Amino acid sequence: MPDEASGFVREGVRRDALRLDGEWVDSIVMAVLDHEWATHHGHPVAAG
């Protein structure tokens, strides 16, 4: 997921949060903390 590649962390899922083309879909909640962003500015080191 592109947001996770930028250092964002999935914090949760809002189930059936949005209606899109007549169907209910989930909404993913993502976040990055200020101190995390200050460390890597959107370019975290890949684990591995």
Backbone bond lengths (Angstrom), bond angles and torsions (degrees), N, CA, C in turn:
res aa  C-N    CA-C-N  psi(-1)  N-CA   C-N-CA  omega(-1)  CA-C   N-CA-C  phi
1 M - - - 1.451 - - 1.530 108.38 -
2 P 1.309 118.67 130.28 1.469 121.82 -176.08 1.528 113.97 -56.76
3 D 1.345 118.12 -38.09 1.462 119.82 -179.30 1.518 111.28 -64.76
4 E 1.329 117.33 -38.32 1.456 120.76 178.23 1.523 110.66 -67.44
5 A 1.320 117.85 -31.58 1.457 120.96 176.30 1.520 111.12 -67.33
6 S 1.337 117.46 -21.05 1.458 121.58 178.60 1.522 112.19 -93.20
7 G 1.325 117.37 2.50 1.448 121.27 178.30 1.515 115.29 102.08
8 F 1.329 117.86 -1.85 1.460 120.53 178.14 1.524 109.50 -73.07
9 V 1.328 115.69 151.44 1.457 122.93 179.97 1.520 108.37 -118.35
10 R 1.327 116.30 137.34 1.459 120.13 176.79 1.521 108.05 -73.63
11 E 1.327 116.30 119.38 1.455 120.97 -178.72 1.522 112.82 -99.02
12 G 1.309 116.70 -22.50 1.451 118.05 179.13 1.507 112.51 176.08
13 V 1.327 114.39 177.73 1.459 121.81 178.74 1.522 107.83 -130.93
14 R 1.316 115.62 128.22 1.463 121.05 173.64 1.529 106.05 -94.24
15 R 1.317 116.00 105.89 1.456 120.92 -174.57 1.522 110.64 -74.39
16 D 1.337 114.99 137.11 1.468 122.16 179.99 1.525 111.55 50.06
17 A 1.302 116.89 46.02 1.467 122.42 -174.50 1.525 113.22 -86.01
18 L 1.327 116.91 -26.91 1.465 120.81 -174.44 1.515 110.39 -130.96
19 R 1.315 115.07 149.52 1.465 119.87 174.93 1.523 108.02 -105.72
20 L 1.329 115.97 120.19 1.457 122.21 -176.87 1.522 108.97 -129.86
21 D 1.315 116.24 120.03 1.473 121.67 -179.00 1.531 112.03 52.08
22 G 1.335 115.73 40.40 1.448 120.66 176.11 1.522 115.55 82.43
23 E 1.328 117.64 2.42 1.461 120.95 179.60 1.518 110.27 -122.90
24 W 1.331 115.87 145.36 1.458 121.13 175.86 1.528 108.89 -79.32
25 V 1.328 116.48 132.86 1.465 121.96 179.71 1.525 109.80 -128.04
26 D 1.327 116.27 157.62 1.454 122.26 178.86 1.530 110.71 -79.49
27 S 1.325 115.47 156.97 1.458 122.83 174.98 1.526 108.06 -122.35
28 I 1.322 117.48 125.98 1.460 122.05 -178.85 1.529 109.03 -91.98
29 V 1.337 116.15 131.28 1.459 121.90 179.10 1.529 108.18 -99.36
30 M 1.341 116.11 122.00 1.466 122.34 -178.97 1.525 109.15 -121.37
31 A 1.340 116.51 151.71 1.462 120.14 178.55 1.520 110.08 -154.13
32 V 1.325 114.92 157.82 1.466 122.23 170.15 1.526 106.01 -137.53
33 L 1.310 116.48 135.04 1.456 120.65 -179.74 1.524 110.65 -80.21
34 D 1.311 115.95 152.17 1.458 122.01 -177.05 1.527 112.16 -55.13
35 H 1.333 117.22 -45.00 1.469 118.92 -177.89 1.533 111.63 -69.29
36 E 1.341 117.46 -29.04 1.460 120.21 176.24 1.530 110.12 -69.21
37 W 1.326 116.07 -44.74 1.463 120.59 179.91 1.531 110.39 -64.49
38 A 1.323 117.35 -39.84 1.462 121.71 -179.91 1.526 111.30 -62.77
39 T 1.330 116.56 -28.10 1.459 120.87 -179.68 1.523 112.82 -75.30
40 H 1.339 117.53 -42.95 1.474 119.48 -172.41 1.522 114.88 -121.93
41 H 1.328 118.71 -7.17 1.472 122.67 177.35 1.530 112.71 49.70
42 G 1.318 116.82 39.93 1.455 120.83 177.07 1.510 114.91 85.36
43 H 1.337 117.18 8.93 1.466 120.52 179.81 1.530 109.27 -131.50
44 P 1.347 117.57 68.25 1.474 119.28 -179.60 1.513 111.21 -68.75
45 V 1.305 115.95 155.38 1.465 121.08 177.19 1.515 108.22 -74.68
46 A 1.313 116.67 131.06 1.465 121.48 -179.28 1.520 110.10 -69.36
47 A 1.319 116.30 135.38 1.470 120.82 176.96 1.517 109.06 -75.00
48 G 1.308 115.37 146.48 1.454 117.02 175.46 1.448 110.75 141.07
